Amino acid sequence: MFSEKLLAWYDKERRDLPWRQNKKNPYYTWLSEIMLQQTTVATVIPYFQAFIKEWPTLLDLAEASLDQVLTKWQGLGYYSRARNLHRCAKILAKEFPSTEEQLLALPGIGPYTAAAIASIAFNQKAAAVDGNVVRVMSRYFAIGSRDPKGEVREKLKYLLSEKRCGDFTEALMELGALVCRPKNSLCLKCPLQKDCGAYSLGKVEDFPLKKLKRKLPTRYATAFIIRREDGAILLRKRPLQGLLGGMMEVPTTPWKEQKGKSIKKSPIIRHTFTHFHLEVEVFHSTRTMGFEGIWVHPQDLKNYALPTVMKKILKRDLEAL
């Protein structure tokens, strides 16, 4: 009954999302799932549409350069996704595997994404467990664990629809996004309300149990905005490996957890990454100070893959960003 109720609700209430318009296209499923990792649907939609417009097919994307992909991705965050997307496209253009095991071997594809692609694109019986799914299942079964993913995955094996695996996967995620929300859940509109353990306890928003938060460390750096006489700014490319790999930046000192000597009256830019806060002092100069890179005029900066933290650093000086 769980599957029947869920699918009946989904058939009536599902959103008309761009990657669902061609559901049997694995390219659309893969691209949207990579973009949706730790990112909201509302944020992803324009990026997905821009990618599909620029690269209508998987082969088109496979032939793009990493710089082109990073430039199109800028602002979406978690840039390792874009680098893995570029690597993965070249592999998938030759052969697109359909099983979880095969998909897991590809760059940027973890257990959830592998299961989601196998289920949605190829109708495989795979248990895709994301945050929405964890929330719905934790509440329905009133799971008393701070890390319920394993238990959720086991329960899904028995609940998965036999014929509409892809629809079941999307329906469960959709229910979490639209009805079984983190706060202000719409329980009266939920097709599973009658048998929901958390609802019967009157403690819907107590589930899933919250993980203990740890305090994020702060790292410090100095950024150098170096200008030539004609107004061009010195940019350099970050190493391919590591945070923001392959993207462009103004030169900076290493990002360290110990604060160095401050530069008098230099502005401070603050930015938060997943695992740490960053405080950057900004220093202006007309000398290269030994830094190497390329000179870019302000009007051309939009053509380069600049991460959000670099846009923040440049924003006070460049209205074009």
N, C-alpha and C positions, 0 to 999 in steps of 0.2 A: 504493500500500500504506500510505502514511503515514496518509491519511484513514481508510481502512478499519480499521486497527488502533486508531487514536485513538477513533473512534466506537464501536467494539465495546466498548472499555474504558469509555467514558462511559455507555453504555447499562446497564452493570452497576454502576458505582461512583458515579454522580453523587449529590450531596446533594439532599435534599428541601428546597429553599429557598422561602420564601414567595412570592417574585416569579416562581418557576417554576411555581406552581400554576395560573396563568392565563397561559400563555406567549404567547398571541396578543393579549394586552392591551398595546398600546404604552405605556399609562399606567404599568403596573407596571414595564415594562422601562426606560422613561425615568427614573422616580423612583428605582429601585434603582441605576441606573448613575450618576446624579448623587450619590447618597449614598455610593456605593462609591469615589468618587474620593479617593484617599489615605486610605482608611478601611477597616478590616478587616470581613469578613463578620459576625463575631460581634458587633461593635459596631453594625453597621447594622441587623441583624434587628429588635431591639425598636423602633428609630426608624421603620423601614419599616412595621411592624405598627401603630404608633401613628398614623402619617400615614393609612394606609388606613382605620383605624377612624374617624378624625376626618373624613376626606375620601374617601369610598369611590370617587368618580369624579373624573375630570379636571376636570369642570365644577364640582364641589364645591370643589376646590382653587383653581380660577380665581376663585371668588367670595370666597375668604378674604382677610383683610387681611394686609399685610406683617407687622404686629406679631404676629398670630396664628401666622404661619408661623415667624417668628424665635423666638417663645416655644417652639414645639414642637421647633424645631431645636436649641435651646440645649444645649450639651454635645457636640454632634457636630463642632464646629469648622469652620474654613474657611467663614466665614459669607457670603462672597460667593456661595457655592453656593446658599444659601437665598434671597438677594435675586434671583439670576438665575432660580431655580426659580419664584419668585412671578411675575416678569415673563414667563417662558416659558410658564407655565400658561395665562395669559390668551390667548396666541397659539395654543397647541396646542388649546385648547378649541374654537376656531373651525375649525381644520383641522390635522390631524396629518400632516406630510409623511413620505414613505417613503424618500427617497433621501439619500445622504450629502451631496450638494451643498446640498439644501434644508435639511437639519438643521443644517449648519454655519453657516447664517445666523442661527440662533436664539441667544438669550442663554444663556451658560453651557455651550454645547455645542462642544467642540473636535473635532479629527480622530478621536481614539480613541472618544469617546462617540457621535459621529455614525455611525461605522462599526459600533459595537456595536449601536446601536438599529436601524440599517438591516438588519443581519444577523440579530439575534435576534428582533426584532419583525416584520420584513417579509421575512425569508429572502433578503435581497439578498446578492450575492457581494461582500462588503466586508471588507477586512483590518483588523480591530480589534487594535491593538498596545498592550497594557498591560504592566505590570511582569512579570506571570506569563508572558505570551506571549514577551516578550523573553528571559526566563530559559530557557524551554524551547527556543526556537529557537536561541539563542546556544550552548547546550550541544549540541543535536542536530547543528548544523553547525560547531561549534567556531569561532565567529566571533571573530576577533581584533581587535575594535574596542572602544574605550571608549564609543562612541555608536552602537550597532548598530541603532537603530530603523529607519533607512532601508533597510538590507540585509534586515532581518527582514520589513519590509512587502513588499519586492520578491519575496522567496521565498514568502511566503504567497499571492501572486497565482497561483502555479502549484500550490499545495498545497490550496487551498480546495475543499471538497466542492462538487460541482455541484448536488446536490439538497438536502442538509441543511446549508445555510450557517450557519444559526443554531445548530444543534447542534454544528457544527464549532467555531464561535467559543467557545461555552461550554465545550466539551470541552477545548480548548487551555488556557483559563484555569483550568479545574478541575484539569487535570493539574499545572499549576504550583503551585496552592494545596495539593493533597493529596499529590503524589508528588515532583515536581521542585522541592522546596522550597529556599529560600536556603541553609539548613544542614540537615545530616542527611537528605539526599535518600534516598528509598526506591527506589533504582534497580532492585532485584530485582522490584519490583512494577510497573515502568514498561513499557507496551506497546511503547515505542520504543527500549528499551535496546539491542537487537541492533545497530541502525544508528546509535547515538548517538556522535558524534565525541568529545565530552568524556569519555564513559565509556571508550571504547577507548584514550584517552590516559591514563586514570587520574587525570584532573584535573577532575572534575565541578564541584567547588565553586570552581574558579578562573574559571569562566564564569558570567555575563558579566564581562568585565574591569571592575574597579572604577574609577569616576570619581575624579579627584583632589578631595579634600575641601577646601573653603575654610573658614576660621575665621569664625564668625558674629560680627558686631559686637554690642555691648551698648548699649542705650538706657536712659535714666534719666528718672524722673518722680516727682512727689509726688501722692498721692491724698488727698482730703479727705472723711472721713466726718463729715457735718454732721447733727446731730440736733436736732430740736425738743424742747420740754419733754415732749410726749406720746410721745416715742420714735420718731416718724416720721423717716425718713432722706431726704435730698435726692438725687434721681436726675435725670439729664438724658439726652437722646437724642443719640447720636453722629451726625455728618453722614452722610447716605446714601452718599456717595461715600467710598471709602477703607476702611482696615482696620476690621473690626467695624461697618461702616456700618449705621445704623438701629437698633443695639442700645442698651441702657441702660447707664449707667455712673454711678459716683460721680464728682464733678468731679475732674479731674486737670490738672496742668500739661502743656504739650506734651511729647511723648516725644522727647528729644534725646540725641545721642550724647556730649554733654559733661555730666558730672555737676555738678549745682548744689550749693549750700551745704546741708549736711545739717541736719535738724531734730533737736535733742537727744533721744536715747532713742526716736526713732520706729522702729517695726518695719519690716523690709524684706521685701517680697514679691517672689519671683522667678518668672518665667514665660518660657517659650521659644516663640516663633512660628517659622514656617518659615524666615524670613530673618534673624531677630535675637533676642537675649535681651533681656528687659526686667527692670529692677530698680526697684521702686516703694517709696518711703517712704510710710508711712501717718500722716496727721495727723488728729486728732480735734478737732472744734469744735462749738460751739453757735451760732456766727454764720455767716451765709451768705457773708460775705466777697465779696459782689458776684456770686456764682454764681446762676444761675436754673435752674429745673427744676420737678419735681413732688415732692410729699412722699408717701412710701410707708411704710406700717407694716410692720414685719418679717414679720408673718404673711402679708402680701400680695405679698412679693417674688417668690414662685414664679409669679405671674401675669405677670411681666415678663421680657423676653428679656435675661438677664444672661449675658455671655460668661464663660468659665471664669476668666479673669484677675480679673474683678470679684468672682466668688464667692470666690476666694482672698483677695482684699483684705478682704472682709466676714466671712470665716469665723471669725476669732478673736473677733468681737463678736456674731455671730448664729448660734446653733445651728440655726436653722430652715433655713439654706441647705444 
